[in-house]
Amino acid sequence: MPVSSLTGRQPSFDPDLLLTAMVPPRRFEKVSLENYLPAVGFQSQADAKEAVREFASSESLDGVQPGGIMRRFQRYRPSRETAAGIYLDGGFGVGKSHLLASLFHLSTGSKAYSSFSDLTYFVGALGFERSVSQLSSLNLLCIDEFELDDPGDTVLISNLCNRLVDCGVRIAATSNTLPEKLGYGRFASEDFMREIQGLARHFVAYRIDGPDYRHRSFDLVHSSYSADEVVRRVEEAGNATLDDFSSIVSVLSRFHPTRYRSLVDGLVMVGALDLVPFVDQAAALRFVAFVDRLYELEIAFVFSGSPLSELFPESFLRGGFRSKYGRALSRLASLSGLEIGD
C-alpha cells in the first residue's frame, strides 16, 4: 500500500455523532472489576473497587467518606441523599481509568465516557447550551483525567457538571491532581475556588494509593530512528502516513481537535520527519490533543529529528499545562517504542 500524507486527508465532522463516539478507548474495551486486581498492601485500591461496584448498582453511596481533593472542601461533603458522583483521585498507574471504564461497562442506560480535555473540545464545538442539551439525557457521564490546573477549563466543566447533575445525570471522574497542586501557583482567585467548591459538593472521593503497576521508564533523550528508518517502518506498516513534522503541525492548525480522531481513522502508524521543538504554545497544545487520539486508537508514532526531551521547552514544562505535556511525552515514548523496563 502506498504511503499517504496527513495533509491530503479530510476529516469529517458531524456534531450529532460526537456523543456516540464518547466511549472508553480501545485499550479499555474489555476491562472489568473482575480483572482489576488491587495491589497487595494497598487497601485503598480494594476499597475503591467496591465503591465503584456499589455506585454502579445503587442510587446512593452509603458509607463512602470524602477523601483526596474533597479533603480541601470537607464542609461541602455530599450526603448520601445528594451525592451524584464518585471521584477517584490518585497517582499514575493505580488503575483509576481501569475502574472508570469498568463502571461504564457495568452501568445500564444511556452513558458516555470522555477525557476531560475531550469534554472541553466537545463543549467548544457544540457550544455550552447545546452540550447541556445533548448530555442531559445521560444516566452516567464518566470523565477521565479531570484537570484542575487551568481555571478557564475547570470553571467550564464545573458549570457543565452542575447543570447535568441538576438534570439527574450521575458523574464519575478520575484525577491525578492533588489539592496542593491546584493551579501550580498560577491563580488563587476566590471565583475559581467557589467554582471548585460548587463542583465538590456533588462528589464523594476516594484517594487510591499504590505504585505504578506498569513500572514504566522512558528514553526521552535519544531519537529512536533515522530518517531512512522512519521511511522504512512507515512503508512496512501498510496503512500509514509520512510527513515532515512541520506539515503535521500545520495540518492540526486547520481543524478543530474534535476532528483529529477522524483525521487518523484507520491508520496503524504516523511517521514524522525532522521533529523540532515547539515555540508556540497553542500549536503545542493542539499536538498534545493529537497525541491523545493516537494513544487512544493505538496508532504508532515514529519520528526522526530532535529527541522528545527537547520537544517542549522548559517554560512549557514548568507552566500551567505541564501535566498535559508530561502525559504527551510518556504517550509519545510508548507509541514510538521508547518504553523500556518490564
N, C-alpha and C positions, 0 to 999 in steps of 0.2 A: 504494500500500500504506500503510495507516495506521501512524503511528509507535507503537511499543510501548515498554515500560519494562523495564529490567533487574529491577525489583522483582517483576515478575509472572512471571519465568522460573524454572523449577525444574530446575536442573542435575542430571543423573543421575550415579550413581557406582556402578561395578561394579569392585571390586578386581581381579577376574580379567582385566579388559580394560586395566588400566593398562599392562601390559607391551607390548601390541600397539600402543599409542599412542606408544611410545618410538622415534620415527623422526626424521630431520632435519626442521627447519622447512621450510615451503613454499618459502621463498626459496632453499633449498639442494637442492631436489629434482633439479635437472639439473646440478649441479656435477660436475666430474671432474678428475683430474690433468691431462688433456689441455687443459682450459680454465683451468687455473691457470697464469698467466704470471708467472714471477719478475721482479721489477723489475731493470732494468739496474743493475749496480754493487753488488748485494746478493747475494753468493754463498750466504749462509745460506738464502735462500729456495729456491734451486735444490737445495741440499743437503737441506733438509727435504722437498722434494717427492720426491726419490729415496729418502730414508729411509722415507717413508710407503709408497712403491711396494714397497720391499723388505719392509717389515713386513707388508703385505697378502699377499705371495706366499711368505713364508718363516716358519718357526717360530723362526728365530734372527735376531739383529741384529748380524751380524759387522761390525766396523769402526766402529760408532757410538760416539762419545765423549760422555761426560757434559758437560752444559753447563747454562746457565740456573740454575734453582733447585738443581740437583744439585751445582753447584759448592760449595754450602754444606755438602754432606754427601758429599764425594768418597770417604771411607773406606767408604761404603755402596754404591759404584757396583756395578751388577749385572754379572755376567759374561755372555757370550753364551749360556751354557747356562741361566742362571737368569732372565734378563730376560723379563718377561711383559708389558711395556708400553712405550709411547713417549709422551713428554711434550713438547708444542710450546709453548714459552714465548716471549712477545714482546709488543710494543706493539699498539695498536689499528690495524686496517686493514692488517695484513700478510698476511692470508689464512689464519690458523690454523683458523678454523671451516670455511673452504672445503676445506682439506686434510683436516680431520677427517671432514667429510661425504663427501668423495671416498673416504676409506678405508672408510667404512661401505658405500658403494655397491659398492666393489671386492670387499669381503670376502664369502666364501661362508659357508654355515652359519647358525646362529642368531645374531642380533646385536641390539643395542639402542643407541639414541642418546638422550642426555639432557643437559640443562644440569645443572650442579652443584646449583643451587637446586631444580630439579625432582626430582633424586635424593633430596635431603633430604626433600622432601614425600612422595615415594614411600615412603621408609622410615617416615616419620611416620604415613602412612595404613595401611600393612600391618603395621608392627612389624618389628624387626630380623631375627628368625629367619625369618619368612615371606618377607621381602625376599631374604635369602640363598638360600632355597629356590627362589624364582622365578628369580632372576638366575643361579644356579649352573649352569643348563642352557645358558647362552650360550657361544658361541665367542668373542665380542667384545663388550665394553662400551665405548662412546665417551662421554666426559664432557667437555662444553664449558664453558669458563669456570670452571675449578676455582678455588674461592675459599679463600684461606688467612688471611683476616682475622678469622674467628670461630672461637675454639677449640672450642666445642661441636660445630659442624657439621663442622669439619675432622677432629676425632677420630672422629666418627660415620662419615663417609665413608671415612676412612683404615682403620678397622676393617672396614668393609664390603669395601673393595678387597682387604685382606689375606685375608679369608675367601674371596673369589671367586677370587683367584689360587691359593689352596690347592686350589680345586676345578677348576683348569685353565682359568679364564677369562682371556683376554688383554684388556688395558685400554689404551686410548688417551685422552689428555687434553690439553686446552689450558688456558692460563692467561695472564692479564695481570699477575700478581703477581710482583714481583721479590723476591729474597731479603731485601734491606734493608728492604722494605716489610712484611714479615711481621708481622701484628698491629697495625700502626700504633701501636705503643707501648702497646697495651692489656694485654699479658701477656708474660711471659718464663719461663713455668714449665717445669721440667725434664720434667714429664709430657708437655706438649704437644710439646716438641722431640723427645722419644723417639718419639712417635706419628708425627711427620713423617719421622724417620729410618727408621722401620719401613716407611713407605709408599715412601720414596725408593729403597729397595734394589730395588724391582721395576721401576723405570723407567730407560730411557736418555733423555736430554733433548736437545733442540735449541733453541737460542736463535735466533729469527728476527728479523732487523733489517730496517729499512726505513721509509719514510714511510707514512702512512695513505693508501691508494690512493683513498679516497673524497673526499679534500680537503674534508672537511665543516666547515662552521661553522653555528652555530645562533643564532637570535634568541630568547633566553630572557627578554628584558626586556619585550617588548610582547605583550600579548594579541592574538591574531590576529583574533578575531571578537567582534562584539557579540552580545548575547543573541538579537536578531532574526535575525542572520546564522547563528547556530548552528541555530536552529529551521528556517530555510530550507534549509540544507545537509542537515540530517537528513531533512527531508521529501522532498527531491530524491533522496536516496541510495536510497530504497526500503526495503530490509530493514535498518532501523537502530533504535536506541533513543535515548530522550531522558529524562534525569533531572536533578534537582538533584545537584550533586556530593556533598553530604552524604548523599543517598539511596544513591548508588553505594558510598560508604564503608561505610554501614550494611549494604548487601547483602553486601559482601565479608566482613564480620564473621560472617555467618551460615553460611558454607560453608568447608570446608577448601580450601586452594589447589588441590588436585588436581581440584576441580570447576570451576575457573574456565574451563577450555577448553570444557567443556560449556555453561557459562553464556553464552558468546558465540558458540557454534557457529552458523554460518550467517549471522551478521551481516556487514555491509560497513562499518558505521560505528557508533561510540558517541558520543553527544553529552552533554556535561556543562555545566550552567548554574551559575554562581557558584562557580567554583573558589576554594577558600580554603586557606591554609597549614595543614599538619598540626601538631598539638601532641602527638599520641600516636604513639610510635614503632612500636608494634605495628600500628596502623592504617596507618601509612606503609609498613611492610614488606609488608603484605597488598596494598597498592596497587601496589607495585613488582612483585610476582608477577603481578598482573592486567595490568600494562603489558607484561610479558614475553609473556603469552598473546596480547595484541593484536598485538604486533610479530611474533611467530612466524606468526600467522594472517593478517597483513597487513590488519588491520581499522583503519580510520582513527579518529582521536580528535579531536573538535573541542570547544572549550570557550570559555566566557566567564568573566569574573571576574579573579582575580589572575593575574599573569604567572607563567610557570614558574619564573622566578628566585626567586620567593617561596614556592614550594610546600613546600620542605623547609627548616626553619630551619638557621642556621649550625651549631648544636650537632650536628645530624644529619650535616651535610656534613663536619664535622671528626671525626666519631666512627668507630667500628669498622666501620660499614656504609657508609662513604662511597662505596665502589666500586659498591655496589648503587644508591645514589641517583644517582650520576653516570651510570650506564648508563640508568636510568629517564628521566632528564632528556633525554638525547640521543635516546632512542627516542620519547619523547613529542613532542619537537620535530619529528622526522621524520614521525611519524604525523599530526601536526597541520598539516603543510605549512609549518613554520617553518624548514625547512632551506634554507640559502642557499649560493651558490657553485656550482662545477661538479661 
